[in-house]
Amino acid sequence: MPRIRVNSIVNREETGAPTFTKGMTIPDGGLFEFQGDLNITGIATVGLLTSTNMTVGVLTATSFV
């Protein structure tokens, strides 16, 4: 499987974050870690979500802890 090994990913103009037009998949057991703002438009299916500070418009879950 091809790999990308980098320390940073930015948009083409190096002025902001990249856009994932076809979505993004993190494998089971994988970790998606970020600093700063996270904006999700559409549907996010998440097994475990941990946050220090979160503002949510609509949240649907099978359970909350």
OpenMM code with the backbone's topology and positions (N, CA, C; nanometers):
from openmm import Vec3, app, unit

residues = "MET PRO ARG ILE ARG VAL ASN SER ILE VAL ASN ARG GLU GLU THR GLY ALA PRO THR PHE THR LYS GLY MET THR ILE PRO ASP GLY GLY LEU PHE GLU PHE GLN GLY ASP LEU ASN ILE THR GLY ILE ALA THR VAL GLY LEU LEU THR SER THR ASN MET THR VAL GLY VAL LEU THR ALA THR SER PHE VAL".split()
positions = [
    Vec3(0.0835, -0.1178, 0.0000),
    Vec3(0.0000, 0.0000, 0.0000),
    Vec3(0.0882, 0.1244, 0.0000),
    Vec3(0.0582, 0.2227, -0.0838),
    Vec3(0.1369, 0.3456, -0.0865),
    Vec3(0.1235, 0.4228, 0.0450),
    Vec3(0.2269, 0.4962, 0.0791),
    Vec3(0.2284, 0.5756, 0.2015),
    Vec3(0.2744, 0.7167, 0.1718),
    Vec3(0.2257, 0.8070, 0.2540),
    Vec3(0.2750, 0.9442, 0.2531),
    Vec3(0.3345, 0.9676, 0.3905),
    Vec3(0.4628, 0.9968, 0.3960),
    Vec3(0.5296, 1.0208, 0.5241),
    Vec3(0.5753, 1.1655, 0.5277),
    Vec3(0.4968, 1.2486, 0.5978),
    Vec3(0.5250, 1.3916, 0.6049),
    Vec3(0.5001, 1.4416, 0.7468),
    Vec3(0.5499, 1.5589, 0.7756),
    Vec3(0.5246, 1.6219, 0.9050),
    Vec3(0.4084, 1.7190, 0.8994),
    Vec3(0.3742, 1.7672, 0.7800),
    Vec3(0.2689, 1.8664, 0.7681),
    Vec3(0.2027, 1.8554, 0.6321),
    Vec3(0.0697, 1.8741, 0.6285),
    Vec3(-0.0046, 1.8764, 0.5028),
    Vec3(-0.0808, 2.0078, 0.4977),
    Vec3(-0.0657, 2.0832, 0.3905),
    Vec3(-0.1357, 2.2105, 0.3725),
    Vec3(-0.1996, 2.2121, 0.2341),
    Vec3(-0.2803, 2.3151, 0.2071),
    Vec3(-0.3384, 2.3254, 0.0739),
    Vec3(-0.2313, 2.3661, -0.0277),
    Vec3(-0.2678, 2.3678, -0.1521),
    Vec3(-0.1717, 2.3946, -0.2600),
    Vec3(-0.1025, 2.5294, -0.2458),
    Vec3(-0.1774, 2.6296, -0.1996),
    Vec3(-0.1204, 2.7644, -0.1853),
    Vec3(-0.0448, 2.7825, -0.0535),
    Vec3(-0.0433, 2.6797, 0.0297),
    Vec3(0.0194, 2.6838, 0.1621),
    Vec3(-0.0392, 2.7941, 0.2489),
    Vec3(-0.1716, 2.8157, 0.2355),
    Vec3(-0.2390, 2.9193, 0.3133),
    Vec3(-0.3414, 2.8630, 0.4104),
    Vec3(-0.3599, 2.7324, 0.4120),
    Vec3(-0.4612, 2.6735, 0.4998),
    Vec3(-0.4595, 2.5225, 0.4925),
    Vec3(-0.5644, 2.4649, 0.5435),
    Vec3(-0.5757, 2.3190, 0.5511),
    Vec3(-0.6174, 2.2596, 0.4162),
    Vec3(-0.5860, 2.1324, 0.3920),
    Vec3(-0.6304, 2.0672, 0.2693),
    Vec3(-0.7794, 2.0340, 0.2778),
    Vec3(-0.8395, 2.0108, 0.1627),
    Vec3(-0.9790, 1.9697, 0.1544),
    Vec3(-0.9835, 1.8242, 0.1100),
    Vec3(-1.0596, 1.7438, 0.1814),
    Vec3(-1.0748, 1.6024, 0.1470),
    Vec3(-1.2076, 1.5865, 0.0747),
    Vec3(-1.2069, 1.6019, -0.0581),
    Vec3(-1.3301, 1.6034, -0.1358),
    Vec3(-1.3987, 1.4682, -0.1414),
    Vec3(-1.3275, 1.3605, -0.1248),
    Vec3(-1.3858, 1.2267, -0.1269),
    Vec3(-1.3977, 1.1671, 0.0125),
    Vec3(-1.3756, 1.2491, 0.1160),
    Vec3(-1.3847, 1.2004, 0.2530),
    Vec3(-1.2496, 1.1537, 0.3046),
    Vec3(-1.2512, 1.1004, 0.4253),
    Vec3(-1.1282, 1.0537, 0.4879),
    Vec3(-1.1631, 0.9349, 0.5778),
    Vec3(-1.0810, 0.8327, 0.5752),
    Vec3(-1.1028, 0.7146, 0.6571),
    Vec3(-0.9811, 0.6906, 0.7441),
    Vec3(-1.0036, 0.6726, 0.8746),
    Vec3(-0.8981, 0.6359, 0.9681),
    Vec3(-0.9223, 0.4900, 1.0030),
    Vec3(-0.8238, 0.4023, 0.9872),
    Vec3(-0.8458, 0.2608, 1.0147),
    Vec3(-0.8799, 0.2353, 1.1613),
    Vec3(-0.9505, 0.1248, 1.1862),
    Vec3(-0.9869, 0.0856, 1.3224),
    Vec3(-0.8621, 0.0778, 1.4095),
    Vec3(-0.8658, 0.1435, 1.5232),
    Vec3(-0.7494, 0.1476, 1.6107),
    Vec3(-0.6552, 0.2616, 1.5783),
    Vec3(-0.6806, 0.3329, 1.4669),
    Vec3(-0.5958, 0.4453, 1.4283),
    Vec3(-0.6310, 0.5686, 1.5093),
    Vec3(-0.5497, 0.6703, 1.4983),
    Vec3(-0.5684, 0.7931, 1.5745),
    Vec3(-0.5650, 0.9126, 1.4802),
    Vec3(-0.6657, 0.9971, 1.4908),
    Vec3(-0.6685, 1.1236, 1.4182),
    Vec3(-0.6578, 1.2324, 1.5232),
    Vec3(-0.5433, 1.2962, 1.5296),
    Vec3(-0.5168, 1.3958, 1.6318),
    Vec3(-0.4960, 1.5303, 1.5643),
    Vec3(-0.5529, 1.6348, 1.6203),
    Vec3(-0.5381, 1.7663, 1.5597),
    Vec3(-0.5273, 1.8724, 1.6681),
    Vec3(-0.4720, 1.9857, 1.6297),
    Vec3(-0.4665, 2.1029, 1.7167),
    Vec3(-0.5342, 2.2164, 1.6430),
    Vec3(-0.6114, 2.2946, 1.7133),
    Vec3(-0.6849, 2.4028, 1.6491),
    Vec3(-0.8294, 2.3642, 1.6279),
    Vec3(-0.8903, 2.4181, 1.5239),
    Vec3(-1.0318, 2.3959, 1.4976),
    Vec3(-1.0526, 2.2746, 1.4082),
    Vec3(-1.1603, 2.2024, 1.4331),
    Vec3(-1.2028, 2.0920, 1.3478),
    Vec3(-1.3440, 2.1212, 1.3019),
    Vec3(-1.3637, 2.1349, 1.1719),
    Vec3(-1.4956, 2.1603, 1.1144),
    Vec3(-1.5375, 2.0386, 1.0341),
    Vec3(-1.6530, 1.9820, 1.0687),
    Vec3(-1.7060, 1.8655, 0.9975),
    Vec3(-1.8401, 1.9053, 0.9381),
    Vec3(-1.8534, 1.8879, 0.8075),
    Vec3(-1.9794, 1.9124, 0.7391),
    Vec3(-2.0262, 1.7794, 0.6825),
    Vec3(-2.1475, 1.7419, 0.7108),
    Vec3(-2.1974, 1.6135, 0.6639),
    Vec3(-2.2082, 1.5157, 0.7791),
    Vec3(-2.1792, 1.3908, 0.7539),
    Vec3(-2.1944, 1.2850, 0.8538),
    Vec3(-2.0577, 1.2350, 0.8962),
    Vec3(-2.0355, 1.2273, 1.0263),
    Vec3(-1.9124, 1.1708, 1.0813),
    Vec3(-1.9504, 1.0488, 1.1639),
    Vec3(-1.8962, 0.9348, 1.1292),
    Vec3(-1.9171, 0.8140, 1.2066),
    Vec3(-1.7929, 0.7934, 1.2911),
    Vec3(-1.8106, 0.8005, 1.4227),
    Vec3(-1.6970, 0.8017, 1.5145),
    Vec3(-1.7177, 0.6951, 1.6203),
    Vec3(-1.6134, 0.6146, 1.6452),
    Vec3(-1.6200, 0.5160, 1.7527),
    Vec3(-1.5988, 0.5799, 1.8878),
    Vec3(-1.4982, 0.6639, 1.9008),
    Vec3(-1.4673, 0.7329, 2.0259),
    Vec3(-1.4231, 0.8740, 1.9931),
    Vec3(-1.4848, 0.9709, 2.0594),
    Vec3(-1.4501, 1.1104, 2.0376),
    Vec3(-1.4195, 1.1730, 2.1724),
    Vec3(-1.3002, 1.2266, 2.1867),
    Vec3(-1.2589, 1.2926, 2.3096),
    Vec3(-1.2262, 1.4369, 2.2770),
    Vec3(-1.2764, 1.5288, 2.3588),
    Vec3(-1.2534, 1.6700, 2.3335),
    Vec3(-1.2440, 1.7458, 2.4648),
    Vec3(-1.1616, 1.8496, 2.4656),
    Vec3(-1.1540, 1.9386, 2.5814),
    Vec3(-1.2638, 2.0436, 2.5751),
    Vec3(-1.2910, 2.0960, 2.4567),
    Vec3(-1.3914, 2.1996, 2.4386),
    Vec3(-1.4614, 2.1735, 2.3060),
    Vec3(-1.5946, 2.1549, 2.3074),
    Vec3(-1.6646, 2.1174, 2.1861),
    Vec3(-1.7949, 2.1962, 2.1734),
    Vec3(-1.8207, 2.2476, 2.0558),
    Vec3(-1.9493, 2.3082, 2.0237),
    Vec3(-2.0118, 2.2252, 1.9130),
    Vec3(-2.1324, 2.1763, 1.9361),
    Vec3(-2.1964, 2.0850, 1.8422),
    Vec3(-2.3330, 2.1389, 1.8060),
    Vec3(-2.3632, 2.1401, 1.6756),
    Vec3(-2.4968, 2.1801, 1.6304),
    Vec3(-2.5955, 2.0663, 1.6467),
    Vec3(-2.5679, 1.9503, 1.5893),
    Vec3(-2.6518, 1.8311, 1.6013),
    Vec3(-2.5600, 1.7136, 1.6285),
    Vec3(-2.5918, 1.6357, 1.7305),
    Vec3(-2.5115, 1.5188, 1.7658),
    Vec3(-2.6048, 1.4018, 1.7894),
    Vec3(-2.5832, 1.2936, 1.7153),
    Vec3(-2.6613, 1.1713, 1.7329),
    Vec3(-2.5649, 1.0616, 1.7732),
    Vec3(-2.5997, 0.9895, 1.8791),
    Vec3(-2.5115, 0.8835, 1.9267),
    Vec3(-2.5941, 0.7718, 1.9876),
    Vec3(-2.5355, 0.6522, 1.9908),
    Vec3(-2.6022, 0.5399, 2.0561),
    Vec3(-2.5830, 0.5450, 2.2061),
    Vec3(-2.4748, 0.6116, 2.2526),
    Vec3(-2.4537, 0.6297, 2.3966),
    Vec3(-2.3613, 0.7480, 2.4195),
    Vec3(-2.3731, 0.8087, 2.5370),
    Vec3(-2.2881, 0.9194, 2.5773),
    Vec3(-2.2204, 0.8825, 2.7085),
    Vec3(-2.0947, 0.9203, 2.7243),
    Vec3(-2.0220, 0.8971, 2.8493),
    Vec3(-1.9672, 1.0298, 2.8968),
] * unit.nanometer
topology = app.Topology()
chain = topology.addChain("A")
for resn in residues:
    res = topology.addResidue(resn, chain)
    for name in ("N", "CA", "C"):
        topology.addAtom(name, app.Element.getBySymbol(name[0]), res)
